[in-house]
């Protein structure tokens, strides 16, 4: 975190920031039941089909929120990531109150080369946005910051949901994507 960023927060935000920083993991009730859905997403990405990727990503989101007994998230999966010279957008989360469901946007193709996003990167982005949702729904925070605790919670979700064996070809492809990508951002 840039030092100036924290200093720029008001008293209320600093309190939320500190609360967020204290929680390092979010255990899911039955993560083994979620792993097959992650594999479905992997297959859908491999097929390059947006409709299939939307379907199984939404299914994973639904299963996570159902297990935790919290409000569902409505996913909108889009094609090529928006970008400018400095950054490339991976995902967005829109918190809501009341009856309107929170929304998530994800993109499945890289900006420059328009290649399908590597499975691990896609899953991590999806779970990053889920973490924002859990900040409001599970931790009952009034705001959601990228604290060290937040990033640890994101990693804990990835570890729980990522199937134990990912074929080598996918890992290699993920690395290739990462190396080629310009500065990227998931917010
Ligand atoms: Zn974020």
Boltz pocket constraint, residues with backbone or C-beta under 6 A from the ligand:
constraints:
  - pocket:
      binder: B
      contacts: [[A, 128], [A, 132], [A, 146], [A, 186], [A, 187]]
      max_distance: 6.0
